[in-house]
Amino acid sequence: MNKRTKHIPLSIEDAFCKKTLLVSGVSGFLGKVWLSMFLQHVDEFEHLYLIVRSKGGQSARDRFVQMVHSSFAFEPWFENASFEKLQHIINHKITVLEGDLSKENFGLSAFQIQEIQKKLDIMVNISGLVDFRASLEDSYNVNVKGTLHAADFISSCDHAKLIHVSTCYVAGETEGAIVEKIEDETPRNLDFTPQKEMKWIEYAIEKTKETYFGKEKTQEMNNFLRQRNEQKGKTQNIKQFQRTLDQLRGKEIKQELVRIGSERAQSLGFPNTYTYTKALAEKILKNEYAHIDYSIVRPSIVESSAKYPFPGWNEGFNTSGPIVYLVKGWFRYFPAEEDHPFDVIPVDIVAKGLTIVTAAKLIDKAAPVYHISTSFLNPFTIGDACQLSSDYYENFYRSTGKTFLERYGRH
């Protein structure tokens, strides 16, 4: 938390005028809202390059087109723009690149790299693996190596800058007010040297795979599968058995890397592998890429929208979704302290903040780190979340309930 009393004159339209952007993570929850809001409110940008992975046999371009036409996040943009304008932007001002941040230069061709690096003004890296129980390898590839590759790419550009989306929870178990800066040590005041930490992670991944491909573990899994087949009266030929063995090995490796990642994170003072790898990515930027112009945006828990595309819009069953669902029924107790902070921030507020920071960076007025959260000025608790959800359903059932219990019972 930093108190900034200085106000910076800033025109979003002027800042982005004739500017070329490279954006990753637009298919995610925050990325969709950011892209939709940007396209609705910014007209004079030069070009948008969007990095999108192909998936399930679907090309990056097809995924993007399907996303734009099917997600509610883009509904306001479609409603407020003419068909001609939409077609012009999609066909002439947006280029969808089939790429992957976990690969060097995002897996782009030499021609694409040369074209983009000459004219790029800023990259907005919204990509991230937001999975608290992901394997160490998956988190490392996306959250750490992805950031490394983004910074390397910007380093090779003529004049480009970088906006990197992280999380408030890189603070880990640190208590009190959190300053908007990248700390040199872990939350437990332990050494956090990027190169040493990266070597440890790569060694842990390599040794885990070596163990599970080794003779002893292979024999153990063979015996397990044979016993299971015998119990089920199942017969498999060599090819089928090998395929099942490979699937089991992959599952076992992933589970082991989940355990290793969680234990490493918690030993350093981070609650999970996600916050650990995000903190490591920030430290890499600070230590290895001081020569590039970057700013870090740290939202807290990104939650359902306040206004855009409409109040309450969300995707998936996460964050406060389970709480609201439980309150809808007759669930009466939650395994949490009532006054514990529940630092949620609506996705459209985060998207708006991200756009403002990006604009400020383009005119050389941005600070190195920004928090987008509410706990300091406008704290919100688990108790508040439960009470508001309960109040909503009580009012809802009072007006729509079909039975006496629904209309007049305690909800």
N, C-alpha and C positions, 0 to 999 in steps of 0.2 A: 504494500500500500504506500503510494507516494501522494502527497498533497500538491497538486499543481494549480496555482492561482493564475498563471499566465494563460490568457486566451489567444489562440492562434487564428487569425483570419483565414478561412478556408472555404474555397468553392469546389465542391465535388466535381461539377461539370468541367470547370477550368483545369483542375488537376489531371483529369483523365483525358482531356482533349488531345487527340492525335497520338495517344499512347498505345503501345502494344503490350499485352499481358499474356503470360503463360500461367495457367492455373491447373493444379492437380487436386483430386478429391471431389470433383463436382458431382459425382454419382452418390455421394454420402448425404447424410441427413442435413448437416450444416451447409455442405457444398451446393446442394440443390437450391436452398433458400437464398444463399449468397448470390448465385448466378442469376436466379430469377429477379431478385431485387436490383442487381446491377444492370441487367438488360432493360428493366422497366424504367430506371431512373437516369441512366447514363447513355446518351445518344452519340456523342462525338468521339468515342474511342476509335483508335485506328484499326486494331485487330485483336481477337481473342484466340489464343491457342489453348486447347483443352486436352490434357493427357487423360486418356480413358483406356482401361484394359479391355481386351476382348474377353468374352466369358461364355462358356457353354456352347461354343461354335458360333456365337454371335459376334460380329465385328464391332470394333469400338464405335464406328459411325452409326451402325444400326442400334447399338445400345443407347447412344446419346439421343437419337431421334425418338426411339421408343420412350425414353425417360421424359423428354420434353413434352411429348404428346399424352403421356399417361399419368404423370405425377401432378397432384393438386398444387404442388409448390409453384408451378408455372402458370396456373390458371389466371392470376391477375395480369400477368404479362400478355397472355393471349387475348384477354378481354379488353385491354386498353391499347393495343396496337393493331394497326390495319393489317390485312392479309399480305399486302405488298411489302410492308415494312418487315413483317416477320420473315417472309421468304428472302428478302434482301439480306437481313442479318444472318440467318441460318446458312444461306448459300454463299455469301460473299464476305462476311465479317467474322465468321467463326470457322476455325479449322480444327477438326477433331483428329488428334494424333493417337495412333495405337501404340501405347507405351506402358512402361511399368517402372515406378520409382525405385524398386529394389534392384534394378539393372543400371549399369553405368550408362550415362547419357540417356537414361530412361529407355534404352533399347531402340532409339531413333536411328534413322539412316544418316549417313554422312551429309547428304544434301539437306535434310531437314535441320540438322544441327547447325550447319553453316548459315542457312537462311534465317533461323530464329535468333542465333546469337548476335548477328549483326544489328538487328533492329529491336530486340527485346528491351523494354524499359523496366519491367518488374515481373517477378514471379510470386504468385500467391500459393503457398504450399498448405493446402487444407487436408492433405492425406494423413491417415493415421489408422492404426489398428486399435480400436477402442474395445478391447476385450480383456477383461481383468484376469481371465483364466486361459489366455492364449499360451501356446508353447513359447519358450524362450527364443527359439529359432525364428518363428513367425514374427514375433514382436521386434526382434533385432533387425530382421530384413526390412520391415516396413518403417518402423519408427526411428531406427538409428541409421541403417544404410541408406534408406530413402532420403533422409535429411542430408546425409553426407553427399549423396549423388546430386541433390538439388544445389548444395553449396558449391560443389565442383563445377556444375554446369554454369552457375552464375559467375564463378571465377573466370571462366573462359569467354564470357560475354564482353562486348565493347563497353557497356555502361549500365548494365542491369543491376537492380536491387532485389532484395529478398524479403518477403513477409512469411514468417513461419508460425503456424498455429500449433501451440503446445497445450498445456493444461495448468490450471492453478495448483493442482495436486502434486506438482513436482516438489512442493514444499514438504510432502510426506508427513511425518509425525511432528514436525516443527510446530510449536505453539506460539500464540500471540500474533501480532500484526506481521504480515509477510511483505517485505520490501520488494518493489518491482526491479529486481536485478537477478543475475545468474550467480548463484552461490558457488564458492570454490570447493566446499565440502558437502558431504551428505547430511541429511537431517540428524544423524547421530555423530556429526563432527568427525567423520572418517574420511580418509583420502579418496578422491574421486577423479583420478587421472584418466582421461579418455582412452589413451592408447593402451594402458594397462587393463582397463575394464573391458575394452573390446577384445583384447587378446584372451582374457579370462573367459568371456562368453564364447568365442570361437573354439577355444580349447574344450570347454564343457560340451558344446554341441558335437565336436569331433569325437571325443571320448565316449559319449553316450551312444553314438551311431556305431562306433567301433565295438563297443560291448555287445550291442544287440545284433550285430552281424557276426559276432564271434562264435566259436564252436560251442561253448558252454550254453549260451543263451539260445542259440539255434536248436540245440538238442532238447533243451527244456521246452521250447515252444512246439517242437515236433511231437514230443511225448504228450503234451497237453492236447494238441489237435487230434492225435490218434485215439487218445482215451475218450475225448468228446465224441468223435465219430463212432466209436464202438458203443458208447452209451446210447446214442441216437439211432444205431443200426444204419449208419450212413456210409456209403462207399464213394471214394473220390479217386479219379485217375491222377497220374503224376502232375499233369498240368493244373488241374483243379486244386490239388493239395498245395502246390507251390503258390498259386494265386492267393489262397486262403492264408498261407504262411506269411506272404508279403504284406497282406492287409493287417494281420495280427501284429507283425513286427512294426509296421508304421504306426499303429495305434499305441503300442507299448512305448515306442520312442517318443511320441507326442506327449503321452501322459508323464513320462519321466522328465521331459523338458519343461512341462508345466510345473512340476514339483521343484525342479532345480531353479527355475526362474523365480518362483514365488519365494523360495527360501533365501535366495540371493537378495531379492528386493527387500524383504523384511529384515534381513541382517544389517542392511544399510539404512533402514528407517523409512522405506517406501512401503505403502500398503499392498502393492501388487506389481506385476511385471510391466503393465502399461505405464504407470507413473515412473517406474525405474528407467525404462527405455526412453521415455520422453525427456526425463531429466538428463540422461546421458547425451541425448541429441543436442540439448541446449548447451551442455558443457563442451561438446565438440565444436559448436559454432563459436563459442567464446574463445577457446584455446587454439583452434586450428584455422579459423576463418575470420580473424580480426581485420583482414584486408578487404573484405566485402562489406557492403552497406546493407545491414539486415535489421529487422525489428521482429520481436517475438510477441505474439498475442496469446494470452492465457485465459481462456474462459473457464468458468467453474463447471457445474453439471448442466450441460446444454439440454434444455427442456422444450416442451410444447410451445408453439408460437403464442405471442401476445396479440398480434394483429395480422401478421402477414404469413402465409397467404390468406388465412382467416383465423380467428381466435381458437386456440386449442389444437391446431393441426399438429400431427405427429406421425411418425412411421415406426412400426414395430411396437413391441410390448416391453418397454424398458423404463428406467428412471422412476417417475411417479406413477406410471401405469399400473403396476401391481398394487400400490397403495389404494388408488382410486377403485380398482377392481374389487379388492377385499372389502372396502367400506361399503360398496354397493350391496353386499350381502349382509350376513349377520355376524361377521367377524368383529370381535370386540377388543382384542388385545394385539399390540404390535411389539415385537422383541426389540425395542429401542427406547432410549430416554426421551421424554417429551421435549426437553429443552435443547436437545442436540441440534446443531446447525444442519439445515438441509439447503445447501447453497445452490439452488437451481437458478438458471438464467434463461429466459425465452430465446429460442433459436433465432428469431428475427432481430432481437436486440444484439445478439452476438454478430450476426451478419452485418448489421448496420455499423457496429463498432469496427468490424474488420475492414469495411469499406472506407471508413473515416481514417483509420490508421494507414491504409494503403495510399489514400490520397495525400495524407500528410507526409508520408515517406517520399512520394513523387516530387514534392516541392521542398524536400530536405528539412522538414519540420517535425519529424517523428522521433520519439524517444526510443531507446533500445528495447524496453519491455513494457507491456501493458497488461493489466488484469481487467477482465470483464466479468464482474461478479457483484454480489449484493451484500455479503455478510458483514461488511464494516459499516456501511451507511444505512442499510435496510435489511437487517437480519431476518431470516426466515427459518423456522424450526420444523422438525418432524411433527410436533404437536400442531403447529399451524396447518401443515399439509393435511393431516388427518381431520382436523376440525373443519376446514374449508370443504373437503371432499364430503364429509358427513352432512354439512349444512346444505350442500347442493342436492344431495340425494333426498334429504328430508323434504326440501321444498318441492323437488320433482315428484316424489310419491304423494305428497299432500294434494297436489293438483291433478295427478294422473293415476293414482293408485286404484286398482280394481276391487280390492277387498278392504274391509274395515281396518285390518291390521296394517295394511300398506299405507292407508291414508292417515291413521291416527297412532300407529305404533311408534316406538322410539327407534330412530334410525341412526 
